[in-house]
C-alpha cells in the first residue's frame, strides 16, 4: 500500500524534473559553447607540485569536519532520530566546535605568518565591509533557494 502511494507521488515529480532538465539543455549548451571559445587561454601549467604545496589541506579538513558534524547533529536531532542530549549528538557538536576553533587558529596563523600555503578564508577579507556584507546577504538567500 505504501509503495503504491510512493509511486503515485514519484511519477508526477519525475515528469517535472525531466521537463526541467530538458528545458535547460539549450541554455547549458550556449554557456558551454561560450566558455569553450571565449575563455582566455593560459600558457602556465596549473597542476604542478608547486601549486599542490599552496593548498590548505589542514584548513579544508578542519572546516569540512566542523561543517559536516554540525549538520549531522542538527539533522539527526532535528528529525528526532537521536535525542538532543544523546551521546552521538553531543559528540558531533563538541567535535564540530573544537574543529571550528582549530580552524580559526590555523587560518589566523596562516594569515599572520608568511608561508606558501594559501588559507581557505584569508582574514584580510574579514576587514572588508563589502565582502562581509555579500557573505551575510548570500548565505540566507542561497539557503532559502535550497528549500524550494
N, C-alpha and C positions, 0 to 999 in steps of 0.2 A: 504493500500500500504506500509506504513512504517513498519507495523507489519510483513508483508511478508519478507521484506528486513532484518529485525532483526532476523527472524527465519533462513534465509539463511546464515547469518553470525554466528549465535549461534550454528548451527548444526555441522560444522567442528570443532569449538572450543571445543564442548562437547566431541567429539571423541578424540581430542588431550589430554585434561585434564584427561579423563578416562584412556587412554592408559598410561599416565604418572603415574597416581595413581596405576594402576595395575602393571606397571613395577617396581615401587619402593617397592612393598609389600614384596618381598623376602629380600631386604636389611633391611627393618623395622623389619621383623621377626628375622633376625640374630642379630640385635642390641638389640632388646628387650630381646631375649633369653640370650644373653651375659650379659646384665645388671642384669637380674633376678638371674643368677647363679654366676656371678663373682663379683658383687658389695659387698664390705665388710659390714658385719652386725655390727650394733652398738647397744649396750645394753641400751643406755640412751634414755629417752623419750624426743623427741624434741618438742612436743606440750604440754607445761605446762604453768602455769601462769607466771613463771619467764621468759620464752622465749618471751611471748607476751609483757612483760614490756620493753624488749630491742628493739622492733621495733619502728622505727622513723616514726610514723604516720603523724605528722605535716610536716616533711620534704618531705614525699612521697606525701602528699596532695598538698603542695606548688609547687613541681616540676611537678606534673601531671596537676595542674591548669595552670601553666605557659606554659607548652608544648602544651596542648590541645587548649588553647586560641590563642597561636601564630599560630598553624597550621590552626585553624579555620579562623583566619584573612587572612592568606596568601592564603588559598584555596578559600575562598569566594571572596576576592578582585581580585585574580589572574584569576578566571574564570568569572569575571565581573558580578557576582550575585549581589554584592554590589560595590559601587564606593569606591576608596581608601580613600576618605575623608568623608565617611558616618559614622554616629554615631556608628553603631554596630562594624565596623572595628576598629575605633579609640578606642572604649571602650575595645575591645578584646585585642588590642595591649597594651593599658595602663594597664589593669589589669594583663596581662601577664608579663609586665615589673616590676610592683610592686610585683607580686608573686615571680619572679625570684630574686629580690633584697632581699625580706624577706627570701627566701630560702638560699641565700648566707649568710645572717646574722645568721640564725638559724644553719646552718652547721658549721659556724665559732665558734659559741657559744658552740656547742656540741663537737667540736674538742679541744677547749682550756679549757673547764671546765669539769673535770672528772665527769661522770654520768653513769647511767646504760644503757641509750639509745645509740644505735649504729647508727651513721649518715649514710645517704644514700650515700653520697660521702665524705669519710674521706679526710680531707685536707692533711694528710701526704702523700697521693698518688700523690698530685699535685707537690710535691717536687721530685718525682722520674721521671727522664727523659725518662726512658724506658717505663713506664706506660703511660705517656703523648704522647709519640711517637706512641704507639699502639692505643691509642684513636684517635689521629689525622689521622692515616692510616685507621683504621677500619671504621670510620664513613663515609667518602666519598666512600669507597669501598662497604660497605653494602648499602648505598643509591643508588649507581649505579646498584647493583644487583636487587634492588626492582623495578627498572624501566623496567626490561626485563622479 
